[in-house]
């Protein structure tokens, strides 16, 4: 409950799920565990997406997240 009540946690969970599903095609196959700290609840969706893209780049060592971000910016 470090992130807040159930409503706050579920909102963050839905936002992270939407971001990860947008990156899914660019991620190598495997299982991923995503965690967020208390500050994540204060981020806008775009800020959270940028942070997630950066984390994916660091974890996978590729630029797949950048490609997904550019695609989203055009729509």
N, C-alpha and C positions, 0 to 999 in steps of 0.2 A: 504493500500500500504506500510505498514511497512516492508514487506518482500521483496519488490522490484517490478519490473515491471510485466506485465502479464505473460511473459515467465517464469520468476523465480517462481512466485506463482503457475502457472499451473504445472511446473515440480515438485515442492514440493507436490502439491495436488495429482499428479499421483503416486509419490513414497509412500506417506502415504496410499493411497488407496490400493496399492499393498501389503504393510505391513499388513494392517488391514485385507485384504481378506485372507492372510495366517494365521492369528490368529482367523478368524471367527468361525471355528469349536470348538475352545476352549473357546470362550466367551459365557457367559450366555446370553439368549435371552434378547433383549431390544434395545433401541436406544442409540447410542453413538455419542457424539460431540467431535471431535478431533481438537485441536488448536495447533499452533506452533508459537514460537517466532522467532525473526530475526536470531538468531544463527542457527536455523534448516537448513537454506539454505547452511550453511558452512559444514554440516556433510556429510560424505560418506553414501551410502545406508546402509552399515552394522552398522555404528554408529547410524544412525536414527532408524534402526530396533531394536537395543539393547535398545535405549532410549524408544521406543514405548513399547517394551516388559516389561520394568521396570514399565512404567506407567500403563500398563494393570494389572500387578501383584499388584501394589498399589491400583488400583481402584477396582479390583475384589477380592483381598485377597486370591488369589490362585496362583498356580505355572503353570498354563496353558501356559503362554507365554514361560516359560523355555522349555516345551516339544516341542513347535513349533520351537524354536530356534535350539534345538538339531537336529530336523528332517532336517532343512534347511542346517545345517553345514555338514551333511553327503552327501548331493547331490552336 
